[in-house]
């Protein structure tokens, strides 16, 4: 069975595990500590980043978007539509969700890994403003939740889960449509919601 090297709190890891579950691809989840840089991680991704999917043949696939594309191929297009326009729409939503996570993680790491007196508030403000612009866009244009969802929908749910984990009470105001979207997603796909980021 393929392995997914992951961290429970990582939104990218959550996205990949949710995508595998939705695509019907069984994977063995293996928690790794990226700070410790264990051989299992470094041997499969020299960047030392998660998630990493290790196939039964020992091939390693890293970067969450490369993994969702791989899962899509082996599942017969379970995660992306065949229609070019709709596929681009799904890829764009995934990229936007991942981009929000990039900003949020930059925000978290600035506080976590720098001494308090060296934390750059202007950097934090810039990252947060980028995330807020994207969230405002999504709140004004929440994606439809059809019976058959895409990796884009899954990426957005993972992102909102990370916001709940690290920024609860700071992102929801004036974004009630996005809050309702998350609730509807969880009602329709409870098995995926269970894989959202956890502390």
Buried (B, 14 or more C-beta within 10 A) or exposed (E): EBBBBBBBBBBBBBBBBBBBBBBEBEBEBBEBEBEEEEEBBBEBBEEBBBBBBBBEEEEBBBBBBEBBBBBBEEBEEBBBBEEEEEBEBBBEBBEBBBBBBBBBBBBBEBEEEEEEEEEEEEEBEBBBEBBBEBBEEBBEEBBEBEEEBBBBBBBBBBBBBBBBBBBEEEBBEEBEEBBEBBEEBBEBBEEBBEBBBEE
